Amino acid sequence: MPSRLRVAAIDFLNPAPLMWDFDHPPRTSMEVHSLITGSRLIDPPWPEDAWETASRATAAGTGHLFDPWVLGAPVMLEFMNEP
């Protein structure tokens, strides 16, 4: 008997169709969301320029490229704790 894997997923929507972001257009977020039953598509909790700001901080040695991701932790924890 085949079993089904149940997955809880949050997909953060890329806020704007940025011309330079060829890897993460909004359509990709929407398509991933449509493929995962029960997923939630939400606006990201970080500012729109988070990647650029983190890139500058990384280059200056004052931060890490993925520092803005910690802003997603409360959203992810809340989602994981839902019944």
C-alpha positions in Angstrom: 0.0 0.0 0.0 1.6 3.3 -1.0 2.1 5.9 1.7 1.8 9.6 1.4 4.3 12.1 2.8 2.6 15.0 4.5 4.7 18.2 4.4 4.1 21.5 6.1 5.6 24.3 3.9 5.8 28.0 3.9 6.8 29.7 0.7 8.0 33.2 1.0 6.8 35.2 -2.0 9.4 37.2 -3.8 7.9 40.7 -3.3 8.5 42.1 -6.8 9.4 40.9 -10.3 12.9 42.2 -10.0 14.7 42.1 -13.3 18.0 41.0 -11.8 16.6 38.1 -9.9 16.3 35.4 -12.6 16.4 32.6 -10.1 13.5 33.7 -7.9 10.7 35.4 -9.9 7.3 35.6 -8.1 6.0 32.9 -10.5 8.4 30.4 -9.0 7.0 31.0 -5.5 3.4 30.7 -6.8 4.2 27.5 -8.7 5.9 25.8 -5.8 3.0 26.8 -3.6 0.5 25.3 -6.0 2.4 22.0 -5.9 2.4 21.5 -2.2 -1.0 20.8 -0.7 -1.5 22.8 2.5 1.4 25.2 1.9 1.1 28.8 2.8 2.3 31.6 0.5 3.2 34.7 2.5 5.1 37.9 2.1 8.6 37.6 3.5 9.3 39.1 6.9 12.5 40.8 5.6 12.7 44.1 3.7 12.7 44.1 -0.1 16.4 45.2 -0.2 17.5 42.5 2.3 19.7 40.7 -0.2 21.5 43.8 -1.4 22.0 45.0 2.2 23.4 41.6 3.3 25.6 41.4 0.2 27.2 44.8 1.2 27.6 43.7 4.8 29.2 40.4 3.7 31.6 42.3 1.4 32.5 44.7 4.2 33.1 41.9 6.7 30.3 43.1 9.0 27.7 40.5 8.3 26.7 37.3 6.5 24.7 36.9 3.3 21.9 35.0 5.1 21.6 37.3 8.2 18.1 38.4 7.1 16.8 34.9 7.3 16.7 35.0 11.1 13.7 37.4 10.6 11.8 34.4 9.2 12.3 32.3 12.3 9.3 33.6 14.3 7.0 33.0 11.3 8.4 29.5 10.8 8.1 28.6 14.5 4.5 29.9 14.6 3.7 27.8 11.5 5.3 24.7 13.0 3.4 25.0 16.2 0.0 25.2 14.6 -2.2 22.2 15.1 
